[in-house]
Amino acid sequence: MAGAVLGCHALILLHDAAGHLLFVTTQRAWAHQRRETAKARRYEREHDLLHRYRADLVAYERPMYELDNAQDQIMTACTVALTTLALWVRDHYFPAFYRQATWARLAPFFRLPGRIAQMPTAVHVALRPFNDHALTRDLALLCERVRAARPCLPDGRMLIFSVAEARRPFLHVQTEAVA
């Protein structure tokens, strides 16, 4: 290896593996070395950051549980059965203008509170009326159609639906108490 200074640049004479002469300035060599060193440091910082992220993941890791697919299948089968039952009830007992009704439209009827009275020959279901008069009218039509069809439970008792009387506040009592 021989070197010479030409102006402000030092010149290093190098030979490659085949014996050919290479001319490399030290300034370029140092710049290349600085770039490679910076790249190595950046890779090392990224590597350390990944290790810290991995350690944090392990520290905050939540346990994984195996899903019970059999339970999901049972729930899916029950959901399909209940939806089919709701659509069958819609088709057989609801008024004609409910024939194309979706579950969102029918759901209030199926969620109504009420009272069930069991008798030896019948089961009487008294449903609480809606606050909306149109829905209460539709509920009364539904109850009439169920009564006309006279459905029976598996034990042979007849199923009877009706609309319960609306509970009305005693406003005259309140006015007397205030006066």
C-alpha positions as CSV (number, residue, x, y, z in Angstrom):
1,M,0.0,0.0,0.0
2,A,1.4,3.4,-1.0
3,G,0.0,6.8,-0.2
4,A,0.5,10.3,-1.6
5,V,-1.0,13.7,-0.8
6,L,-2.5,15.5,-3.8
7,G,-3.8,18.9,-2.9
8,C,-6.0,18.5,0.2
9,H,-6.9,14.8,-0.5
10,A,-4.8,11.9,0.6
11,L,-4.6,9.1,-2.0
12,I,-4.3,5.5,-1.1
13,L,-3.2,3.0,-3.6
14,L,-4.9,-0.3,-3.2
15,H,-5.0,-3.5,-5.2
16,D,-8.0,-5.7,-5.7
17,A,-7.9,-9.6,-5.6
18,A,-6.9,-9.8,-9.3
19,G,-4.0,-7.4,-8.7
20,H,-5.6,-4.4,-10.4
21,L,-4.7,-1.0,-9.0
22,L,-7.5,0.8,-7.2
23,F,-7.4,4.5,-6.3
24,V,-9.4,5.5,-3.3
25,T,-9.4,8.9,-1.6
26,T,-9.3,8.8,2.2
27,Q,-12.1,11.4,2.4
28,R,-14.5,9.1,0.5
29,A,-13.4,6.1,2.5
30,W,-14.0,8.0,5.8
31,A,-17.4,9.2,4.6
32,H,-18.3,5.7,3.6
33,Q,-17.2,4.4,7.0
34,R,-19.2,7.1,8.8
35,R,-22.3,6.2,6.8
36,E,-21.9,2.5,7.5
37,T,-21.3,3.2,11.2
38,A,-24.4,5.4,11.5
39,K,-26.4,2.7,9.7
40,A,-25.1,0.0,12.1
41,R,-26.0,2.2,15.1
42,R,-29.5,2.9,13.7
43,Y,-30.1,-0.9,13.2
44,E,-28.9,-1.5,16.7
45,R,-31.3,1.1,18.1
46,E,-34.2,-0.4,16.1
47,H,-33.2,-3.8,17.3
48,D,-33.2,-2.6,21.0
49,L,-36.5,-0.9,20.4
50,L,-38.0,-4.1,19.1
51,H,-36.7,-6.0,22.1
52,R,-38.3,-3.4,24.4
53,Y,-41.6,-3.7,22.5
54,R,-41.5,-7.4,22.7
55,A,-40.8,-7.3,26.5
56,D,-43.7,-4.9,26.9
57,L,-46.0,-7.2,25.0
58,V,-44.9,-10.2,27.2
59,A,-45.4,-8.0,30.3
60,Y,-48.9,-6.9,29.3
61,E,-49.9,-10.1,27.6
62,R,-53.4,-11.4,28.4
63,P,-54.1,-15.1,28.5
64,M,-55.6,-16.6,25.4
65,Y,-58.5,-18.9,25.9
66,E,-59.7,-21.5,23.4
67,L,-63.1,-20.9,22.0
68,D,-65.8,-23.5,22.5
69,N,-67.2,-23.8,19.0
70,A,-69.9,-26.2,20.1
71,Q,-71.4,-23.5,22.3
72,D,-71.4,-21.1,19.4
73,Q,-73.1,-23.6,17.2
74,I,-75.8,-24.2,19.8
75,M,-76.4,-20.4,20.1
76,T,-76.5,-20.1,16.3
77,A,-79.0,-23.0,16.1
78,C,-81.2,-21.4,18.9
79,T,-81.1,-18.0,17.1
80,V,-82.1,-19.5,13.8
81,A,-84.9,-21.4,15.5
82,L,-86.3,-18.3,17.4
83,T,-86.1,-16.2,14.2
84,T,-88.0,-18.9,12.3
85,L,-90.6,-19.1,15.1
86,A,-91.0,-15.3,15.0
87,L,-91.5,-15.3,11.3
88,W,-94.0,-18.2,11.5
89,V,-96.0,-16.2,14.2
90,R,-95.8,-13.2,11.9
91,D,-97.2,-15.1,9.0
92,H,-100.0,-16.9,10.9
93,Y,-101.2,-14.5,13.5
94,F,-100.2,-10.9,12.7
95,P,-102.5,-8.7,10.6
96,A,-101.9,-8.7,6.8
97,F,-100.0,-5.4,6.8
98,Y,-97.3,-7.0,8.9
99,R,-96.5,-9.7,6.3
100,Q,-93.3,-8.0,5.1
101,A,-92.3,-6.7,8.5
102,T,-88.7,-7.2,9.7
103,W,-87.5,-8.3,13.1
104,A,-87.0,-4.6,14.1
105,R,-90.7,-3.9,13.5
106,L,-91.9,-7.1,15.2
107,A,-89.5,-7.0,18.2
108,P,-91.7,-4.6,20.4
109,F,-94.5,-7.2,20.3
110,F,-92.2,-10.0,21.4
111,R,-90.7,-7.9,24.2
112,L,-94.0,-6.8,25.8
113,P,-94.4,-7.4,29.5
114,G,-97.5,-9.1,30.8
115,R,-99.0,-11.7,33.1
116,I,-99.3,-15.4,32.6
117,A,-102.1,-17.3,34.4
118,Q,-102.1,-21.1,34.2
119,M,-105.4,-22.9,34.5
120,P,-106.2,-26.6,34.2
121,T,-107.5,-26.2,30.6
122,A,-105.8,-23.0,29.4
123,V,-102.9,-20.7,29.7
124,H,-104.0,-17.0,29.7
125,V,-101.4,-14.4,28.6
126,A,-102.4,-10.8,29.3
127,L,-100.0,-8.4,27.5
128,R,-99.5,-4.8,28.7
129,P,-100.7,-2.4,26.0
130,F,-98.4,0.0,24.2
131,N,-98.3,3.7,24.8
132,D,-99.0,4.1,21.1
133,H,-102.6,3.7,20.2
134,A,-101.9,2.3,16.7
135,L,-99.6,-0.4,18.1
136,T,-102.2,-1.2,20.8
137,R,-104.8,-1.6,18.1
138,D,-102.5,-4.0,16.2
139,L,-101.8,-5.9,19.4
140,A,-105.6,-6.3,19.9
141,L,-105.9,-7.6,16.3
142,L,-103.1,-10.1,17.0
143,C,-104.8,-11.3,20.2
144,E,-108.1,-11.8,18.4
145,R,-106.4,-13.8,15.6
146,V,-104.7,-16.0,18.2
147,R,-108.0,-16.5,20.0
148,A,-109.7,-17.4,16.7
149,A,-107.0,-19.9,15.8
150,R,-107.3,-21.6,19.2
151,P,-103.7,-22.9,19.4
152,C,-103.0,-25.6,22.0
153,L,-99.8,-26.2,24.0
154,P,-98.1,-29.6,23.8
155,D,-99.8,-30.6,27.1
156,G,-103.2,-30.0,25.5
157,R,-104.1,-26.7,27.2
158,M,-105.4,-23.9,25.1
159,L,-103.3,-20.7,24.7
160,I,-105.3,-17.5,25.2
161,F,-103.9,-14.0,24.5
162,S,-105.5,-10.7,25.6
163,V,-104.6,-7.1,26.1
164,A,-104.5,-6.1,29.7
165,E,-106.3,-3.0,30.9
166,A,-104.1,0.0,30.9
167,R,-103.3,1.3,34.4
168,R,-104.4,4.9,34.7
169,P,-103.1,7.3,37.3
170,F,-105.5,8.6,39.9
171,L,-105.3,12.2,38.9
172,H,-108.5,13.2,40.7
173,V,-107.0,11.9,44.0
174,Q,-103.9,14.1,43.4
175,T,-106.0,17.2,42.7
176,E,-108.0,16.6,45.9
177,A,-104.9,16.2,48.0
178,V,-103.4,19.4,46.5
179,A,-106.6,21.4,47.1
